[in-house]
Amino acid sequence: MAYSEDLAERVREVLGDGPTVAEKRMMGGLVFMLNDKMCAGIMGDSLMLRIAKEQHQILTSVPGCTDMVFKESSKPMLGYVVVSQDLLPNKTELVKWLQHAIDFNGEAKSSKRKKKKF
């Protein structure tokens, strides 16, 4: 799945390119890591955010913000939402949505790195 390079560039502009920010291609899109933890991503033309579970229901009540559904299980992933590009018409709105993920990043747990088997 291709992802919106335009949206990716807009996210880069907000997150910056400091030593705590990294990009990884995964899940058919592009993921932005902050402090070695998944923070946000681009899936197609939409923005994926890792948020506090307590905010999940509040944010998904906004039309255009939906549950992230992992295709293999078809179940919503609590703590992850997908934001339609329609909700991101300008930098102010993009920052507002990204801030939810940035704020949660300090509380988020880092994924354990898998050891490579040889």
Summary of the structure (lengths in Angstrom):
residues: 118
radius of gyration: 13.9
end to end distance: 30.1
largest distance: 47.6
contacts: 304
relative contact order: 0.19
helix: 31%
strand: 33%
